């Protein structure tokens, strides 16, 4: 993984908050979804309750077993990862990215901040491999998992492909917030890379941001902090007992009347547990 270590700084921290509500348990049969609701201006909508949501799995309504709304003391443990592109192309932009990233994680872990400060731009961009490495570790974590991904360009070195990365994200329960600073790319390259970052975030229920300059970065990271703080956590036990590993489509609906123009972001489903049939 030498190209990856030369190109991407992969950082992770955990905010392990002990739940106060005993209804949340990290059992394999509890399906967990992180949900973000925003208004027409993209601002988080707060104040919703469990009665405002309906869960439907493969066309069948599911009974909500766990609900938490923006209260860290009641929500599942929060695990935050930061994937910061430090490839050679970041030479001119790393200072602004580093400053914004430090402010983002400053309250989380001082050792994490020092690792960001010490990193120098060099090497190629093994973005997909770094993403795969993070997801491999994240699957062992219980609770909410959020990855903030910052890059100024596309992948140039990974053994994984873009579609490999998409498949890994679809199989995970990680929410991706992508920040693409693409101003130094050609128009054609910029369009392709923007599409990739939007796919990464969209498939996980996150959001992609494309700041126009270094001054916009702090605002972007601030918006991500606001969304994380306003997330809703929903959990249910599937009425489908099969352990076939099949994909299950999940639709989460808002029931409260009068919520005009709001948008709900979450992942589109999950893979059922798999148990090898008896021979």
MARGUMAR-203265 format. One record per residue: residue number from 1; residue in one letter; x, y, z of N, C-alpha, C, O in turn. Coordinates in pm, whole numbers, always signed. Example, Ala and Ser with C-alpha at 12.3 -4.5 7.8 and 13.67 -1.06 7.14 Angstrom:
BEGIN
1/A/+1319/-569/+780/+1230/-450/+780/+1320/-330/+780/+1424/-332/+846;
2/S/+1285/-225/+708/+1367/-106/+714/+1290/+3/+787/+1341/+114/+804;
% end
This chain:
BEGIN
1/X/+82/-120/+0/+0/+0/+0/+86/+126/+0/+40/+232/+43;
2/X/+210/+116/-47/+301/+230/-43/+246/+353/-114/+256/+463/-59;
3/X/+187/+340/-237/+131/+460/-301/+24/+527/-216/+16/+650/-214;
4/X/-58/+448/-146/-163/+506/-63/-101/+586/+51/-145/+698/+78;
5/X/+0/+530/+117/+58/+600/+231/+128/+728/+188/+147/+819/+269;
6/X/+165/+736/+63/+231/+856/+14/+133/+961/-34/+172/+1075/-63;
7/X/+6/+924/-43/-87/+1015/-107/-205/+1057/-22/-260/+1165/-43;
8/X/-245/+976/+71/-368/+1005/+143/-346/+993/+293/-289/+895/+341;
9/X/-390/+1093/+365/-385/+1089/+511/-520/+1043/+561/-618/+1117/+552;
10/X/-526/+923/+613/-651/+866/+660/-654/+871/+811/-574/+805/+878;
11/X/-747/+949/+866/-756/+971/+1009/-892/+925/+1059/-991/+934/+986;
12/X/-897/+876/+1178/-1025/+834/+1234/-1028/+862/+1383/-927/+851/+1452;
13/X/-1144/+897/+1431/-1165/+916/+1573/-1305/+870/+1608/-1389/+856/+1519;
14/X/-1329/+846/+1732/-1460/+799/+1776/-1511/+885/+1890/-1437/+916/+1983;
15/X/-1637/+922/+1881/-1704/+989/+1992/-1800/+887/+2051/-1917/+881/+2013;
16/X/-1751/+808/+2143/-1831/+700/+2200/-1914/+754/+2314/-1864/+776/+2425;
17/X/-2041/+777/+2287/-2132/+831/+2388/-2222/+719/+2438/-2290/+654/+2359;
18/X/-2223/+698/+2567/-2304/+591/+2624/-2452/+625/+2609/-2495/+729/+2659;
19/X/-2531/+541/+2544/-2673/+569/+2526/-2747/+570/+2660/-2720/+487/+2747;
20/X/-2838/+661/+2676/-2920/+667/+2795/-3049/+590/+2777/-3117/+557/+2874;
21/X/-3085/+561/+2652/-3208/+487/+2625/-3174/+340/+2605/-3103/+306/+2511;
22/X/-3223/+251/+2691/-3187/+111/+2682/-3249/+40/+2562/-3221/-78/+2539;
23/X/-3333/+110/+2485/-3397/+46/+2370/-3300/+25/+2255/-3328/-55/+2166;
24/X/-3187/+96/+2255/-3090/+76/+2146/-2993/-34/+2186/-2932/-28/+2293;
25/X/-2978/-131/+2100/-2882/-236/+2128/-2811/-269/+1999/-2869/-260/+1891;
26/X/-2686/-309/+2008/-2606/-333/+1890/-2615/-478/+1846/-2514/-541/+1815;
27/X/-2735/-531/+1845/-2755/-669/+1801/-2758/-674/+1649/-2788/-574/+1583;
28/X/-2727/-792/+1595/-2717/-805/+1450/-2853/-788/+1383/-2858/-756/+1264;
29/X/-2964/-810/+1458/-3095/-801/+1395/-3151/-660/+1394/-3258/-637/+1337;
30/X/-3082/-564/+1456/-3130/-426/+1454/-3070/-353/+1334/-2948/-338/+1324;
31/X/-3156/-309/+1244/-3112/-237/+1125/-3112/-87/+1159/-3214/-32/+1201;
32/X/-2997/-23/+1141/-2984/+117/+1180/-2969/+207/+1057/-2896/+174/+963;
33/X/-3040/+321/+1058/-3030/+419/+952/-3008/+557/+1013/-3080/+598/+1104;
34/X/-2909/+627/+963/-2892/+768/+995/-2967/+850/+892/-2954/+826/+772;
35/X/-3046/+948/+937/-3133/+1024/+847/-3110/+1173/+867/-3105/+1222/+979;
36/X/-3096/+1245/+754/-3085/+1390/+757/-3204/+1450/+682/-3237/+1407/+572;
37/X/-3268/+1549/+743/-3381/+1617/+680/-3344/+1764/+666/-3305/+1829/+764;
38/X/-3355/+1818/+544/-3318/+1958/+519/-3432/+2030/+449/-3515/+1968/+382;
39/X/-3436/+2164/+466/-3541/+2244/+402/-3495/+2290/+264/-3393/+2243/+214;
40/X/-3571/+2381/+202/-3541/+2426/+67/-3404/+2493/+56/-3340/+2488/-48;
41/X/-3360/+2555/+165/-3231/+2623/+166/-3117/+2531/+207/-3003/+2575/+219;
42/X/-3146/+2403/+229/-3044/+2308/+268/-3010/+2309/+416/-2911/+2249/+457;
43/X/-3092/+2377/+497/-3068/+2382/+640/-3133/+2263/+709/-3244/+2224/+672;
44/X/-3067/+2204/+809/-3124/+2089/+878/-3257/+2122/+944/-3273/+2228/+1004;
45/X/-3352/+2030/+933/-3482/+2043/+997/-3477/+1965/+1128/-3455/+1844/+1126;
46/X/-3498/+2032/+1240/-3495/+1968/+1371/-3636/+1960/+1429/-3731/+2014/+1371;
47/X/-3649/+1894/+1542/-3777/+1890/+1612/-3871/+1782/+1569/-3984/+1777/+1618;
48/X/-3830/+1693/+1478/-3918/+1583/+1437/-3916/+1473/+1542/-3821/+1462/+1619;
49/X/-4022/+1394/+1545/-4034/+1286/+1642/-4047/+1151/+1571/-4054/+1145/+1448;
50/X/-4049/+1045/+1649/-4060/+911/+1591/-4189/+896/+1510/-4192/+823/+1411;
51/X/-4294/+964/+1552/-4423/+954/+1482/-4423/+1021/+1345/-4517/+1004/+1267;
52/X/-4317/+1098/+1315/-4308/+1167/+1187/-4245/+1080/+1079/-4237/+1122/+963;
53/X/-4199/+960/+1114/-4129/+875/+1019/-4201/+743/+1000/-4261/+688/+1092;
54/X/-4192/+692/+877/-4242/+559/+845/-4134/+484/+768/-4074/+539/+676;
55/X/-4109/+358/+805/-4008/+276/+739/-4074/+164/+661/-4162/+94/+713;
56/X/-4032/+148/+536/-4087/+43/+450/-3970/-35/+390/-3885/+22/+322;
57/X/-3967/-166/+414/-3861/-252/+361/-3920/-346/+258/-4007/-427/+289;
58/X/-3872/-337/+135/-3923/-419/+25/-4075/-418/+20/-4139/-521/-2;
59/X/-4133/-298/+39/-4278/-281/+28/-4356/-312/+154/-4478/-296/+155;
60/X/-4290/-355/+261/-4359/-390/+385/-4322/-292/+496/-4204/-267/+521;
61/X/-4423/-236/+561/-4401/-142/+669/-4333/-210/+787/-4367/-324/+822;
62/X/-4237/-141/+849/-4161/-195/+960/-4190/-115/+1088/-4219/+4/+1083;
63/X/-4182/-184/+1201/-4207/-120/+1330/-4078/-56/+1382/-3976/-123/+1396;
64/X/-4083/+74/+1409/-3967/+146/+1459/-3939/+104/+1603/-4026/+114/+1690;
65/X/-3816/+56/+1628/-3779/+10/+1762/-3691/+110/+1836/-3688/+111/+1959;
66/X/-3620/+194/+1761/-3531/+290/+1825/-3537/+422/+1750/-3545/+425/+1627;
67/X/-3534/+533/+1825/-3535/+666/+1765/-3456/+762/+1854/-3473/+765/+1975;
68/X/-3370/+840/+1791/-3296/+946/+1861/-3285/+1065/+1768/-3261/+1049/+1648;
69/X/-3302/+1185/+1823/-3304/+1307/+1741/-3205/+1409/+1794/-3237/+1488/+1883;
70/X/-3083/+1407/+1739/-2986/+1511/+1767/-2934/+1519/+1909/-2867/+1616/+1944;
71/X/-2962/+1420/+1991/-2916/+1422/+2130/-2802/+1321/+2144/-2828/+1201/+2144;
72/X/-2677/+1367/+2156/-2563/+1275/+2164/-2575/+1176/+2279/-2523/+1064/+2270;
73/X/-2641/+1216/+2387/-2651/+1128/+2502/-2748/+1013/+2477/-2743/+912/+2547;
74/X/-2835/+1027/+2378/-2934/+924/+2350/-2902/+846/+2223/-2950/+734/+2206;
75/X/-2823/+904/+2134/-2795/+841/+2005/-2686/+735/+2018/-2613/+732/+2117;
76/X/-2676/+646/+1918/-2566/+549/+1918/-2431/+619/+1913/-2422/+736/+1874;
77/X/-2326/+549/+1951/-2191/+604/+1947/-2160/+659/+1808/-2202/+601/+1707;
78/X/-2087/+769/+1802/-2055/+836/+1677/-1908/+816/+1643/-1821/+849/+1724;
79/X/-1881/+762/+1525/-1745/+739/+1478/-1722/+827/+1355/-1793/+815/+1256;
80/X/-1623/+916/+1362/-1596/+1008/+1252/-1458/+978/+1193/-1359/+969/+1265;
81/X/-1454/+963/+1061/-1329/+947/+990/-1304/+1068/+902/-1398/+1128/+850;
82/X/-1177/+1104/+883/-1139/+1213/+794/-1038/+1160/+694/-930/+1115/+731;
83/X/-1074/+1166/+566/-985/+1124/+460/-941/+1250/+386/-1020/+1310/+313;
84/X/-815/+1289/+405/-763/+1415/+351/-660/+1385/+243/-556/+1325/+270;
85/X/-689/+1427/+122/-598/+1410/+9/-473/+1495/+32/-481/+1618/+43;
86/X/-355/+1429/+38/-229/+1503/+53/-135/+1472/-62/-13/+1474/-45;
87/X/-190/+1443/-180/-107/+1414/-296/-36/+1539/-345/-63/+1650/-298;
88/X/+54/+1521/-441/+134/+1632/-490/+53/+1746/-547/+96/+1861/-541;
89/X/-63/+1716/-602/-147/+1821/-661/-205/+1915/-556/-260/+2019/-590;
90/X/-193/+1877/-428/-247/+1958/-320/-147/+2062/-269/-174/+2129/-169;
91/X/-33/+2076/-335/+71/+2165/-286/+20/+2306/-261/+53/+2366/-159;
92/X/-61/+2360/-352/-110/+2497/-339/-232/+2508/-247/-262/+2617/-197;
93/X/-301/+2399/-226/-430/+2406/-156/-429/+2344/-17/-524/+2361/+59;
94/X/-323/+2271/+18/-325/+2197/+142/-333/+2287/+265/-391/+2249/+366;
95/X/-274/+2407/+255/-278/+2497/+371/-422/+2530/+410/-458/+2521/+528;
96/X/-504/+2569/+311/-643/+2603/+341/-720/+2481/+387/-800/+2489/+481;
97/X/-696/+2366/+322/-766/+2244/+359/-727/+2202/+501/-812/+2158/+579;
98/X/-601/+2216/+533/-553/+2175/+665/-613/+2264/+774/-652/+2215/+880;
99/X/-619/+2394/+748/-677/+2486/+846/-823/+2454/+873/-865/+2452/+989;
100/X/-900/+2430/+766/-1041/+2399/+783/-1060/+2265/+853/-1149/+2250/+937;
101/X/-976/+2166/+817/-988/+2034/+878/-953/+2039/+1026/-1017/+1972/+1108;
102/X/-851/+2117/+1061/-811/+2129/+1201/-924/+2188/+1285/-951/+2142/+1395;
103/X/-989/+2291/+1232/-1101/+2351/+1305/-1216/+2252/+1319/-1288/+2254/+1419;
104/X/-1231/+2166/+1220/-1339/+2067/+1223/-1316/+1964/+1333/-1410/+1927/+1404;
105/X/-1192/+1918/+1349/-1166/+1811/+1445/-1105/+1861/+1576/-1074/+1782/+1665;
106/X/-1088/+1992/+1587/-1016/+2047/+1702/-1074/+2003/+1836/-1001/+1981/+1933;
107/X/-1205/+1990/+1840/-1269/+1951/+1966/-1271/+1800/+1986/-1319/+1752/+2089;
108/X/-1218/+1725/+1888/-1229/+1581/+1896/-1103/+1515/+1951/-1111/+1434/+2043;
109/X/-987/+1548/+1896/-865/+1476/+1932/-744/+1562/+1895/-721/+1587/+1777;
110/X/-667/+1606/+1996/-553/+1693/+1969/-442/+1620/+1893/-368/+1683/+1818;
111/X/-431/+1488/+1912/-329/+1413/+1839/-364/+1405/+1691/-276/+1405/+1605;
112/X/-493/+1398/+1662/-539/+1400/+1524/-498/+1531/+1457/-456/+1531/+1341;
113/X/-511/+1641/+1529/-475/+1772/+1476/-327/+1776/+1441/-290/+1829/+1336;
114/X/-242/+1722/+1525/-99/+1723/+1499/-64/+1643/+1374/+26/+1681/+1299;
115/X/-133/+1533/+1352/-108/+1454/+1232/-145/+1531/+1106/-79/+1517/+1003;
116/X/-251/+1610/+1113/-288/+1693/+999/-184/+1799/+972/-148/+1824/+857;
117/X/-134/+1863/+1077/-38/+1971/+1061/+95/+1922/+1002/+159/+1994/+926;
118/X/+133/+1801/+1037/+266/+1752/+1000/+272/+1698/+857/+381/+1683/+802;
119/X/+159/+1670/+799/+160/+1606/+668/+200/+1703/+558/+151/+1816/+554;
120/X/+290/+1659/+467/+332/+1739/+352/+276/+1677/+225/+262/+1555/+215;
121/X/+243/+1762/+126/+187/+1709/+1/+293/+1639/-83/+399/+1695/-110;
122/X/+265/+1515/-124/+355/+1443/-213/+282/+1319/-263/+182/+1277/-204;
123/X/+333/+1261/-372/+283/+1134/-422/+159/+1145/-508/+114/+1253/-544;
124/X/+105/+1025/-542/-13/+1014/-625/-137/+1004/-538/-128/+1002/-415;
125/X/-253/+997/-603/-379/+991/-529/-440/+852/-539/-495/+815/-643;
126/X/-432/+775/-430/-494/+643/-424/-623/+653/-345/-638/+593/-239;
127/X/-717/+730/-398/-838/+763/-324/-926/+641/-299/-973/+620/-188;
128/X/-947/+558/-403/-1035/+442/-388/-977/+341/-288/-1050/+283/-208;
129/X/-846/+321/-295/-782/+229/-201/-794/+280/-58/-817/+202/+34;
130/X/-777/+410/-38/-790/+467/+95/-932/+452/+146/-954/+423/+264;
131/X/-1029/+470/+58/-1169/+453/+95/-1196/+309/+136/-1264/+284/+235;
132/X/-1143/+214/+58/-1159/+74/+91/-1094/+38/+224/-1149/-41/+301;
133/X/-977/+96/+251/-909/+71/+377/-991/+121/+495/-1002/+53/+596;
134/X/-1049/+240/+481/-1133/+293/+589/-1257/+206/+611/-1289/+173/+725;
135/X/-1326/+169/+504/-1448/+90/+516/-1421/-46/+578/-1505/-99/+651;
136/X/-1304/-104/+550/-1268/-232/+608/-1261/-224/+759/-1302/-317/+829;
137/X/-1208/-113/+811/-1201/-95/+955/-1333/-54/+1016/-1364/-91/+1129;
138/X/-1411/+24/+942/-1537/+76/+995/-1641/-34/+1016/-1730/-18/+1100;
139/X/-1631/-144/+942/-1732/-249/+955/-1729/-315/+1092/-1824/-382/+1131;
140/X/-1619/-297/+1165/-1610/-355/+1299/-1669/-264/+1406/-1678/-303/+1522;
141/X/-1709/-142/+1369/-1760/-46/+1465/-1913/-54/+1474/-1981/-78/+1375;
142/X/-1963/-33/+1595/-2107/-23/+1616/-2147/+123/+1630/-2071/+203/+1684;
143/X/-2266/+157/+1581/-2314/+294/+1596/-2312/+371/+1466/-2313/+312/+1358;
144/X/-2310/+504/+1476/-2310/+591/+1359/-2168/+606/+1304/-2073/+622/+1380;
145/X/-2156/+599/+1173/-2025/+609/+1109/-2029/+715/+1000/-2110/+707/+908;
146/X/-1943/+815/+1012/-1942/+926/+918/-1800/+946/+867/-1706/+951/+946;
147/X/-1784/+958/+736/-1655/+984/+675/-1660/+1118/+603/-1746/+1140/+518;
148/X/-1568/+1208/+637/-1552/+1335/+567/-1433/+1319/+473/-1320/+1298/+517;
149/X/-1458/+1330/+343/-1358/+1304/+240/-1325/+1434/+169/-1413/+1499/+113;
150/X/-1196/+1472/+171/-1154/+1595/+102/-1052/+1560/-6/-953/+1493/+22;
151/X/-1076/+1606/-128/-982/+1582/-237/-989/+1696/-339/-1090/+1766/-349;
152/X/-881/+1712/-414/-880/+1815/-520/-879/+1752/-659/-862/+1822/-759;
153/X/-896/+1621/-665/-894/+1559/-797/-931/+1412/-792/-970/+1361/-688;
154/X/-918/+1345/-906/-957/+1206/-917/-846/+1112/-877/-736/+1154/-842;
155/X/-877/+984/-882/-782/+881/-843/-679/+859/-953/-713/+860/-1072;
156/X/-553/+839/-914/-447/+818/-1013/-364/+693/-987/-271/+666/-1063;
157/X/-394/+615/-883/-305/+507/-847/-372/+382/-790/-306/+279/-777;
158/X/-497/+385/-757/-559/+276/-681/-568/+145/-758/-576/+143/-881;
159/X/-565/+34/-683/-593/-97/-741/-744/-119/-751/-791/-192/-839;
160/X/-820/-56/-661/-966/-60/-669/-1014/+35/-778/-949/+136/-806;
161/X/-1127/+4/-839/-1187/+93/-938/-1296/+177/-873/-1332/+154/-757;
162/X/-1348/+273/-946/-1458/+355/-898/-1580/+269/-864/-1645/+291/-762;
163/X/-1610/+173/-950/-1726/+87/-925/-1702/-6/-807/-1796/-40/-735;
164/X/-1578/-48/-786/-1546/-125/-666/-1578/-43/-541/-1639/-92/-447;
165/X/-1535/+83/-543/-1559/+171/-429/-1709/+191/-406/-1754/+192/-291;
166/X/-1786/+208/-513/-1931/+222/-501/-1994/+98/-436/-2080/+110/-349;
167/X/-1950/-20/-479/-2004/-144/-424/-1973/-154/-274/-2058/-196/-196;
168/X/-1852/-116/-236/-1814/-121/-95/-1899/-24/-13/-1940/-56/+99;
169/X/-1924/+95/-67/-2006/+193/+4/-2150/+144/+18/-2213/+163/+122;
170/X/-2201/+83/-87/-2340/+33/-84/-2355/-75/+23/-2460/-87/+85;
171/X/-2250/-154/+43/-2255/-262/+141/-2228/-214/+283/-2247/-289/+378;
172/X/-2185/-89/+298/-2150/-37/+430/-2266/+43/+488/-2367/+67/+421;
173/X/-2250/+84/+614/-2348/+176/+675/-2280/+307/+711/-2316/+371/+811;
174/X/-2182/+347/+630/-2108/+472/+649/-2174/+583/+568/-2212/+562/+453;
175/X/-2188/+701/+628/-2236/+820/+558/-2116/+903/+515/-2031/+936/+597;
176/X/-2109/+937/+386/-1994/+1011/+332/-2032/+1155/+302/-2131/+1182/+234;
177/X/-1953/+1247/+355/-1960/+1387/+317/-1834/+1417/+235/-1723/+1415/+288;
178/X/-1853/+1445/+106/-1740/+1467/+17/-1721/+1616/-8/-1816/+1689/-34;
179/X/-1596/+1660/+0/-1560/+1799/-28/-1461/+1797/-144/-1347/+1755/-128;
180/X/-1507/+1843/-260/-1422/+1842/-379/-1377/+1982/-418/-1459/+2065/-460;
181/X/-1248/+2009/-404/-1193/+2138/-446/-1133/+2117/-585/-1016/+2081/-597;
182/X/-1212/+2140/-689/-1179/+2099/-825/-1144/+2215/-917/-1144/+2198/-1039;
183/X/-1113/+2330/-862/-1094/+2450/-944/-971/+2442/-1034/-965/+2513/-1134;
184/X/-875/+2356/-1002/-753/+2346/-1084/-766/+2239/-1193/-670/+2215/-1267;
185/X/-882/+2177/-1204/-900/+2073/-1305/-962/+2133/-1432/-1025/+2238/-1428;
186/X/-941/+2063/-1546/-1005/+2105/-1670/-1155/+2083/-1658/-1200/+2007/-1571;
187/X/-1233/+2147/-1743/-1378/+2138/-1732/-1428/+1995/-1746/-1518/+1952/-1673;
188/X/-1370/+1919/-1841/-1413/+1781/-1861/-1378/+1694/-1742/-1461/+1615/-1696;
189/X/-1256/+1708/-1692/-1214/+1630/-1575/-1294/+1668/-1453/-1331/+1582/-1373;
190/X/-1322/+1799/-1438/-1398/+1846/-1324/-1538/+1787/-1321/-1588/+1751/-1215;
191/X/-1603/+1776/-1438/-1736/+1718/-1446/-1735/+1572/-1403/-1823/+1529/-1328;
192/X/-1636/+1495/-1450/-1627/+1355/-1415/-1602/+1336/-1266/-1665/+1251/-1202;
193/X/-1511/+1414/-1210/-1479/+1399/-1068/-1593/+1446/-978/-1615/+1390/-871;
194/X/-1664/+1548/-1023/-1780/+1594/-947/-1886/+1484/-942/-1946/+1459/-838;
195/X/-1908/+1418/-1054/-2005/+1309/-1060/-1966/+1196/-964/-2052/+1142/-894;
196/X/-1838/+1161/-959/-1794/+1053/-872/-1818/+1087/-725/-1868/+1003/-650;
197/X/-1782/+1208/-685/-1800/+1247/-546/-1948/+1255/-508/-1986/+1222/-396;
198/X/-2030/+1300/-602/-2175/+1303/-577/-2232/+1163/-564/-2323/+1140/-485;
199/X/-2179/+1067/-640/-2223/+928/-628/-2181/+871/-494/-2259/+802/-428;
200/X/-2057/+898/-452/-2009/+848/-323/-2098/+896/-208/-2137/+817/-121;
201/X/-2129/+1024/-209/-2209/+1079/-100/-2356/+1040/-114/-2420/+1005/-14;
202/X/-2410/+1045/-235/-2551/+1017/-255/-2592/+877/-218/-2700/+856/-163;
203/X/-2508/+778/-248/-2542/+639/-222/-2544/+607/-73/-2599/+506/-31;
204/X/-2482/+696/+8/-2474/+674/+152/-2565/+765/+233/-2572/+754/+355;
205/X/-2637/+856/+165/-2723/+950/+236/-2650/+1074/+283/-2703/+1150/+365;
206/X/-2529/+1096/+233/-2453/+1215/+269/-2472/+1328/+169/-2577/+1338/+105;
207/X/-2370/+1412/+156/-2380/+1529/+68/-2242/+1562/+13/-2141/+1542/+81;
208/X/-2238/+1612/-110/-2113/+1656/-171/-2111/+1807/-180/-2212/+1870/-213;
209/X/-1997/+1867/-151/-1978/+2011/-155/-1861/+2044/-247/-1763/+1970/-253;
210/X/-1873/+2156/-320/-1769/+2195/-413/-1736/+2343/-393/-1787/+2428/-466;
211/X/-1652/+2375/-294/-1617/+2515/-266/-1542/+2578/-382/-1470/+2510/-455;
212/X/-1560/+2708/-399/-1496/+2782/-507/-1356/+2830/-471/-1279/+2868/-559;
213/X/-1323/+2828/-343/-1191/+2874/-300/-1168/+2839/-155/-1257/+2788/-86;
214/X/-1046/+2869/-109/-1009/+2836/+27/-1097/+2901/+131/-1120/+2844/+238;
215/X/-1148/+3020/+102/-1231/+3091/+199/-1365/+3021/+223/-1428/+3040/+327;
216/X/-1407/+2939/+125/-1535/+2869/+139/-1524/+2742/+223/-1626/+2688/+266;
217/X/-1402/+2695/+247/-1386/+2565/+311/-1439/+2562/+454/-1506/+2466/+494;
218/X/-1410/+2666/+530/-1457/+2667/+669/-1609/+2665/+674/-1667/+2601/+762;
219/X/-1675/+2734/+581/-1820/+2734/+575/-1873/+2594/+544/-1973/+2550/+601;
220/X/-1806/+2523/+453/-1847/+2388/+416/-1834/+2294/+536/-1926/+2218/+566;
221/X/-1720/+2298/+603/-1700/+2212/+719/-1800/+2247/+830/-1843/+2160/+905;
222/X/-1835/+2375/+839/-1936/+2416/+937/-2072/+2355/+906/-2143/+2311/+997;
223/X/-2109/+2352/+778/-2236/+2291/+738/-2238/+2142/+770/-2340/+2087/+811;
224/X/-2124/+2077/+750/-2116/+1934/+780/-2134/+1911/+930/-2203/+1818/+971;
225/X/-2072/+1995/+1011/-2089/+1983/+1156/-2236/+1999/+1196/-2286/+1925/+1280;
226/X/-2305/+2096/+1135/-2446/+2119/+1166/-2530/+1997/+1129/-2620/+1958/+1204;
227/X/-2502/+1937/+1014/-2579/+1821/+972/-2557/+1703/+1066/-2652/+1633/+1101;
228/X/-2433/+1681/+1105/-2403/+1570/+1195/-2479/+1587/+1326/-2533/+1490/+1381;
229/X/-2483/+1711/+1377/-2549/+1738/+1504/-2700/+1722/+1495/-2766/+1698/+1596;
230/X/-2756/+1735/+1374/-2903/+1732/+1358/-2954/+1600/+1301/-3071/+1589/+1265;
231/X/-2868/+1500/+1293/-2910/+1371/+1235/-3010/+1299/+1324/-3007/+1309/+1447;
232/X/-3099/+1226/+1257/-3192/+1139/+1328/-3142/+995/+1315/-3093/+955/+1210;
233/X/-3153/+919/+1423/-3112/+779/+1424/-3236/+692/+1437/-3311/+704/+1534;
234/X/-3257/+603/+1339/-3373/+515/+1339/-3326/+370/+1335/-3232/+335/+1264;
235/X/-3392/+285/+1414/-3358/+145/+1414/-3482/+57/+1417/-3582/+92/+1479;
236/X/-3475/-57/+1349/-3588/-149/+1348/-3537/-292/+1330/-3425/-313/+1283;
237/X/-3620/-387/+1367/-3591/-529/+1344/-3673/-573/+1223/-3796/-564/+1225;
238/X/-3606/-620/+1121/-3676/-655/+996/-3777/-768/+1019/-3752/-862/+1095;
239/X/-3890/-755/+952/-3992/-860/+958/-3956/-978/+867/-4024/-1080/+868;
240/X/-3850/-964/+791/-3803/-1070/+701/-3693/-1150/+771/-3583/-1097/+789;
241/X/-3718/-1274/+811/-3620/-1351/+888/-3512/-1418/+803/-3421/-1480/+858;
242/X/-3520/-1408/+672/-3426/-1479/+587/-3283/-1428/+604/-3262/-1309/+628;
243/X/-3187/-1518/+593/-3044/-1483/+604/-2975/-1519/+473/-2881/-1598/+470;
244/X/-3026/-1459/+364/-2978/-1493/+230/-2878/-1393/+174/-2828/-1412/+63;
245/X/-2848/-1288/+250/-2751/-1189/+203/-2801/-1101/+91/-2722/-1028/+31;
246/X/-2931/-1106/+62/-2986/-1029/-50/-3001/-881/-16/-3011/-844/+101;
247/X/-3002/-798/-120/-3023/-655/-102/-3169/-628/-67/-3260/-682/-130;
248/X/-3191/-543/+34/-3326/-506/+75/-3342/-355/+61/-3271/-277/+124;
249/X/-3436/-315/-22/-3461/-174/-44/-3544/-117/+70/-3645/-174/+109;
250/X/-3499/-4/+124/-3567/+59/+236/-3605/+202/+199/-3522/+279/+150;
251/X/-3731/+236/+221/-3779/+373/+199/-3822/+431/+332/-3903/+371/+404;
252/X/-3769/+547/+364/-3808/+617/+487/-3889/+739/+447/-3841/+825/+373;
253/X/-4011/+747/+496/-4104/+852/+457/-4129/+948/+573/-4124/+909/+690;
254/X/-4156/+1073/+538/-4197/+1172/+637/-4350/+1181/+637/-4412/+1198/+532;
255/X/-4409/+1171/+755/-4554/+1169/+766/-4613/+1302/+810/-4731/+1328/+787;
256/X/-4533/+1388/+873/-4590/+1511/+928/-4640/+1602/+815/-4564/+1633/+723;
257/X/-4765/+1644/+821/-4818/+1735/+717/-4757/+1873/+731/-4716/+1914/+840;
258/X/-4750/+1943/+620/-4700/+2080/+623/-4552/+2093/+600/-4499/+2204/+599;
259/X/-4482/+1983/+581/-4338/+1989/+555/-4314/+2001/+404/-4270/+1906/+340;
260/X/-4344/+2117/+351/-4332/+2138/+207/-4187/+2170/+170/-4120/+2251/+234;
261/X/-4142/+2105/+65/-4009/+2135/+12/-3894/+2072/+87/-3779/+2095/+51;
262/X/-3921/+1994/+191/-3812/+1933/+265/-3761/+1811/+190/-3834/+1748/+113;
263/X/-3635/+1778/+214/-3575/+1660/+153/-3517/+1571/+262/-3461/+1620/+360;
264/X/-3531/+1442/+243/-3478/+1344/+337/-3364/+1269/+271/-3379/+1219/+159;
265/X/-3250/+1261/+340/-3134/+1189/+285/-3098/+1073/+377/-3084/+1090/+498;
266/X/-3083/+956/+319/-3038/+838/+390/-2993/+737/+286/-3005/+763/+166;
267/X/-2942/+624/+328/-2905/+522/+231/-3029/+448/+182/-3133/+450/+247;
268/X/-3018/+384/+67/-3134/+329/+0/-3171/+189/+48/-3275/+137/+8;
269/X/-3091/+128/+131/-3121/-6/+176/-2999/-69/+241/-2906/+0/+282;
270/X/-3001/-202/+250/-2890/-273/+313/-2891/-418/+265/-2990/-465/+210;
271/X/-2780/-488/+287/-2772/-629/+256/-2811/-710/+380/-2760/-686/+489;
272/X/-2900/-804/+361/-2944/-888/+473/-2828/-972/+526/-2731/-996/+453;
273/X/-2836/-1015/+650/-2735/-1106/+703/-2729/-1233/+617/-2828/-1272/+555;
274/X/-2612/-1295/+614/-2597/-1416/+535/-2554/-1532/+623/-2460/-1522/+702;
275/X/-2625/-1643/+608/-2589/-1765/+678/-2585/-1878/+577/-2682/-1902/+505;
276/X/-2474/-1947/+572/-2458/-2056/+474/-2559/-2165/+500/-2570/-2213/+613;
277/X/-2634/-2205/+397/-2734/-2312/+416/-2668/-2442/+461/-2555/-2472/+423;
278/X/-2740/-2517/+540/-2689/-2646/+584/-2678/-2740/+466/-2767/-2745/+381;
279/X/-2570/-2814/+460/-2548/-2905/+348/-2638/-3027/+360/-2635/-3115/+274;
% end
